Amino acid sequence: MTVYKAITNKIQLEFMHIYIYKTIANIQVLLLLSISLVVNGCGCSKPTEATSHTLKPSEIVLFLGNSNVGKSTLCNSVFQQAVFNSDVSMSFGTTLYNQEHEYQNALYIDTPGLSYKQTREKAAKEIEEALKKNSNYKIIFVVTLKSGRLRPTDIATIDTICDVIQVPFEYGLIFNKVTRGIIKAINQKGLNYYLTSFKKKPFATVILKMDYEIEDNPNFYFKPDSENRKNLLEFISKLKSVQIHESDIKPLDITKYEQRLYE
């Protein structure tokens, strides 16, 4: 019995050594894991410098106007890449929602138009949203001329949106896709002949010639050294910006838009 007891005690002692050894090993593993988690931020990916120090754009360049006047193409011409979809639209316009892109510390927003009744209510909400970002705005309207005349839908769009902004502001107006013949007519009549049609006159205007190379070609834009792009960039840079807060914007009344079409 004495021999048996001695063997039993020895076996128990060996198991106890194994248990202690495994416990110490597990503690070491846990310590290493704890150190690793502290160093690496609890296993979470470390924020990059770009995301942790993101700066808010200094201003918003807001493009407004009806469908197919070329707003998206003009923005892409600034960026020199097809960021905004500017495909040819045969229905309710290419831009149905706000498109946004940051470029040279400014946020460019391309908004949908109000001319199509089927999408007017949705477009109105998108425009309101674009105006409620509590920032400095450069407001730009884009129009085209039909047979040398302003379209009633363009006049109604500008007047209706201007009514929404409840603080003093200035805006720029782009006459886009203007042919040589119409440029000649404008020179004869004077640009003021067109500006009297608006309830609020623009602060600045620019005429951009028809570029047949990009017309009706999806996602094309002005070449970097073109006269149109040069005039566009100069026009944007000289525009005055205005601070607009969310509280300065009242709901866009689409019923007034429809009334203006028949005035």
C-alpha positions as CSV (number, residue, x, y, z in Angstrom):
1,M,0.0,0.0,0.0
2,T,2.9,2.3,0.8
3,V,4.3,1.8,-2.7
4,Y,0.9,2.3,-4.3
5,K,0.3,5.6,-2.4
6,A,3.7,6.9,-3.3
7,I,3.0,6.3,-7.0
8,T,-0.4,7.9,-6.7
9,N,1.1,11.0,-5.1
10,K,3.8,11.2,-7.8
11,I,1.1,11.1,-10.5
12,Q,-1.0,13.7,-8.8
13,L,2.1,15.9,-8.5
14,E,2.9,15.5,-12.2
15,F,-0.6,16.5,-13.2
16,M,-0.4,19.5,-10.9
17,H,2.9,20.6,-12.6
18,I,1.2,20.2,-16.0
19,Y,-1.8,22.3,-14.9
20,I,0.4,25.1,-13.4
21,Y,2.5,25.1,-16.6
22,K,-0.6,25.4,-18.8
23,T,-2.0,28.1,-16.6
24,I,1.2,30.2,-16.8
25,A,1.3,29.7,-20.6
26,N,-2.4,30.9,-20.9
27,I,-1.6,33.9,-18.8
28,Q,1.3,34.8,-21.1
29,V,-0.9,34.5,-24.2
30,L,-3.5,36.7,-22.6
31,L,-0.9,39.3,-21.7
32,L,0.5,39.3,-25.2
33,L,-3.0,39.8,-26.7
34,S,-3.8,42.6,-24.3
35,I,-0.6,44.4,-25.3
36,S,-1.4,43.9,-29.0
37,L,-4.9,45.3,-28.5
38,V,-3.6,48.4,-26.8
39,V,-1.0,49.1,-29.4
40,N,-3.3,48.5,-32.4
41,G,-6.4,50.3,-31.0
42,C,-8.6,47.3,-29.9
43,G,-8.3,45.7,-33.3
44,C,-10.1,48.6,-35.0
45,S,-8.5,50.1,-38.1
46,K,-6.7,53.3,-37.3
47,P,-8.3,56.4,-38.9
48,T,-6.2,57.8,-41.7
49,E,-5.1,61.4,-41.6
50,A,-7.5,62.3,-44.4
51,T,-10.5,61.0,-42.5
52,S,-9.6,62.4,-39.1
53,H,-8.7,65.8,-40.4
54,T,-11.3,66.3,-43.1
55,L,-12.0,70.0,-43.8
56,K,-15.4,71.4,-44.7
57,P,-15.4,73.0,-48.2
58,S,-15.1,76.8,-47.9
59,E,-18.1,77.4,-50.2
60,I,-20.7,75.7,-52.3
61,V,-21.0,76.4,-56.1
62,L,-24.6,75.6,-56.8
63,F,-25.8,75.0,-60.4
64,L,-29.5,75.5,-61.0
65,G,-31.6,75.4,-64.1
66,N,-33.9,73.1,-66.1
67,S,-33.1,69.8,-67.7
68,N,-30.9,69.7,-70.8
69,V,-29.4,73.2,-70.4
70,G,-26.0,71.7,-69.8
71,K,-25.4,72.0,-66.0
72,S,-23.7,68.7,-65.6
73,T,-21.5,69.2,-68.6
74,L,-20.4,72.6,-67.3
75,C,-19.5,71.1,-63.9
76,N,-17.5,68.3,-65.6
77,S,-15.8,71.0,-67.7
78,V,-14.5,72.5,-64.5
79,F,-13.4,69.2,-63.1
80,Q,-12.0,68.0,-66.4
81,Q,-13.5,64.6,-65.8
82,A,-17.0,63.0,-66.2
83,V,-18.0,63.1,-62.5
84,F,-21.6,64.0,-63.1
85,N,-23.8,62.1,-65.5
86,S,-24.4,64.3,-68.5
87,D,-26.0,61.7,-70.9
88,V,-28.6,62.8,-73.4
89,S,-32.1,62.5,-71.9
90,M,-35.2,61.8,-73.9
91,S,-37.6,61.8,-70.9
92,F,-37.5,63.8,-67.7
93,G,-33.9,65.0,-67.7
94,T,-30.6,63.3,-66.8
95,T,-30.3,64.8,-63.3
96,L,-33.2,63.6,-61.1
97,Y,-31.2,64.0,-57.8
98,N,-28.6,66.3,-56.5
99,Q,-25.1,65.4,-57.7
100,E,-22.2,66.6,-55.5
101,H,-18.4,66.7,-55.9
102,E,-15.6,68.5,-54.1
103,Y,-13.1,70.4,-56.2
104,Q,-10.4,72.8,-55.1
105,N,-11.9,73.3,-51.6
106,A,-15.4,74.0,-53.0
107,L,-18.5,71.7,-53.1
108,Y,-20.1,71.7,-56.5
109,I,-23.8,70.7,-56.6
110,D,-25.7,70.0,-59.8
111,T,-29.5,70.1,-59.2
112,P,-32.5,68.8,-61.1
113,G,-34.8,71.1,-63.1
114,L,-38.4,72.1,-62.5
115,S,-39.6,72.0,-66.1
116,Y,-41.0,68.5,-66.1
117,K,-44.4,68.3,-64.2
118,Q,-43.9,64.5,-63.5
119,T,-40.7,65.1,-61.5
120,R,-41.3,68.7,-60.3
121,E,-42.2,67.9,-56.7
122,K,-39.1,65.7,-56.2
123,A,-36.9,68.3,-57.9
124,A,-38.2,71.0,-55.6
125,K,-37.2,69.0,-52.5
126,E,-33.7,68.3,-54.0
127,I,-33.2,72.1,-54.6
128,E,-34.4,72.9,-51.1
129,E,-32.0,70.4,-49.7
130,A,-29.1,71.8,-51.7
131,L,-29.8,75.3,-50.3
132,K,-29.9,74.2,-46.7
133,K,-26.3,73.3,-46.0
134,N,-25.5,76.3,-43.9
135,S,-22.6,77.5,-46.0
136,N,-21.3,80.2,-48.3
137,Y,-22.9,79.9,-51.7
138,K,-22.1,80.9,-55.2
139,I,-25.5,80.6,-57.0
140,I,-25.4,80.0,-60.8
141,F,-28.4,79.6,-63.1
142,V,-28.0,78.1,-66.5
143,V,-30.4,78.8,-69.4
144,T,-30.5,78.3,-73.2
145,L,-32.2,80.3,-75.9
146,K,-34.7,79.0,-78.3
147,S,-34.7,80.8,-81.6
148,G,-33.1,83.7,-79.8
149,R,-35.7,83.8,-77.1
150,L,-35.7,82.9,-73.4
151,R,-37.9,79.9,-72.6
152,P,-40.8,80.6,-70.2
153,T,-39.8,77.5,-68.2
154,D,-36.3,79.0,-67.6
155,I,-37.8,82.3,-66.4
156,A,-40.2,80.6,-64.1
157,T,-37.5,78.4,-62.6
158,I,-35.2,81.3,-61.8
159,D,-38.0,83.5,-60.4
160,T,-39.4,80.6,-58.3
161,I,-36.1,79.6,-56.8
162,C,-35.1,83.2,-56.1
163,D,-38.3,83.6,-54.1
164,V,-37.2,80.7,-51.8
165,I,-34.1,82.5,-50.5
166,Q,-35.0,85.0,-47.7
167,V,-31.6,86.8,-47.4
168,P,-30.1,89.4,-49.8
169,F,-28.0,87.5,-52.4
170,E,-26.6,87.8,-55.9
171,Y,-26.5,85.2,-58.6
172,G,-24.8,84.5,-61.9
173,L,-26.5,83.6,-65.1
174,I,-25.0,81.5,-67.9
175,F,-26.4,81.6,-71.4
176,N,-25.2,78.2,-72.6
177,K,-25.0,76.5,-76.0
178,V,-25.4,79.9,-77.8
179,T,-24.9,79.7,-81.6
180,R,-23.1,82.3,-83.7
181,G,-26.4,83.6,-85.1
182,I,-27.9,84.1,-81.7
183,I,-24.8,85.8,-80.4
184,K,-25.1,88.3,-83.3
185,A,-28.8,88.9,-82.3
186,I,-27.8,89.4,-78.7
187,N,-25.2,92.0,-79.8
188,Q,-27.8,93.8,-81.8
189,K,-30.5,93.9,-79.1
190,G,-28.2,94.1,-76.1
191,L,-28.1,91.6,-73.2
192,N,-30.3,93.8,-71.1
193,Y,-33.2,93.0,-73.5
194,Y,-33.2,89.4,-72.0
195,L,-32.5,90.4,-68.4
196,T,-35.6,92.5,-68.0
197,S,-37.6,89.2,-68.1
198,F,-36.4,88.2,-64.7
199,K,-38.0,89.4,-61.4
200,K,-34.5,89.5,-59.9
201,K,-31.7,90.4,-62.3
202,P,-28.4,88.6,-62.2
203,F,-25.3,90.1,-60.8
204,A,-23.1,88.7,-63.6
205,T,-23.6,87.0,-66.9
206,V,-21.6,85.0,-69.4
207,I,-22.2,83.7,-72.9
208,L,-20.8,80.2,-73.7
209,K,-20.8,79.3,-77.3
210,M,-22.3,76.1,-78.8
211,D,-19.6,73.4,-78.8
212,Y,-20.8,71.0,-81.5
213,E,-18.0,68.6,-80.5
214,I,-19.6,67.8,-77.2
215,E,-23.3,68.4,-78.0
216,D,-25.4,65.2,-77.7
217,N,-22.3,63.2,-76.8
218,P,-22.7,61.6,-73.3
219,N,-20.3,62.8,-70.6
220,F,-18.2,65.0,-72.9
221,Y,-17.0,68.4,-71.6
222,F,-15.0,71.5,-72.7
223,K,-11.3,70.9,-73.5
224,P,-8.9,72.3,-70.9
225,D,-7.6,75.1,-73.1
226,S,-10.9,76.0,-74.7
227,E,-12.3,79.5,-74.7
228,N,-15.5,78.3,-73.1
229,R,-13.8,76.7,-70.2
230,K,-11.6,79.8,-69.6
231,N,-14.7,82.1,-69.6
232,L,-16.5,79.6,-67.3
233,L,-13.7,79.5,-64.7
234,E,-13.3,83.3,-64.8
235,F,-17.0,83.8,-64.4
236,I,-17.2,81.4,-61.3
237,S,-14.2,83.0,-59.7
238,K,-15.6,86.5,-59.9
239,L,-19.0,85.7,-58.5
240,K,-19.9,86.9,-55.0
241,S,-20.7,84.3,-52.4
242,V,-23.4,84.7,-49.8
243,Q,-23.9,82.9,-46.5
244,I,-27.2,81.1,-46.4
245,H,-28.5,79.2,-43.4
246,E,-31.2,76.6,-43.4
247,S,-33.6,79.0,-41.7
248,D,-33.2,81.4,-44.6
249,I,-34.9,79.0,-47.0
250,K,-38.6,78.7,-47.2
251,P,-40.4,75.8,-48.9
252,L,-40.3,75.9,-52.7
253,D,-43.9,76.4,-53.9
254,I,-44.3,74.5,-57.2
255,T,-47.8,76.0,-57.7
256,K,-46.2,79.4,-58.2
257,Y,-44.0,77.9,-60.8
258,E,-47.0,76.7,-62.8
259,Q,-48.7,80.1,-62.4
260,R,-45.7,81.8,-63.8
261,L,-45.8,79.7,-67.0
262,Y,-49.0,81.4,-67.9
263,E,-48.3,85.0,-66.8
